[in-house]
Amino acid sequence: FFWYVTLMAVVAFLVSLMLHRKGKGMRL
């Protein structure tokens, strides 16, 4: 269970970084 929560956290973190890098070009 712990590895699943960690994986979700990492994925969310990476997505957040990608969205910030793209800036205003991509809004959801």
N, C-alpha and C positions, 0 to 999 in steps of 0.2 A: 504493500500500500504506500509505503514511504517513497519508493522510487517513482511511483505514478504521480504523486503530488509534486515531487521535485521536477519531473519531466514537464508537467503542466506549467510550473512556474518558469522554467527555462524557456519554454516555447512562448509564453506570454511576454517574457522579457525581450526575447529576440524580435518578436513582432512589434513591440513598442519601439525598439531601436530603429527598425526599418521604417516605421511610420514617421518617426522624428527626422530621420535622415532625408526622407522624400519631402518632408515639410508640407506646405499648403497644397502641393500638387495632388495629394490624395486625401480626400476627406470621407469618412464613413458616416 
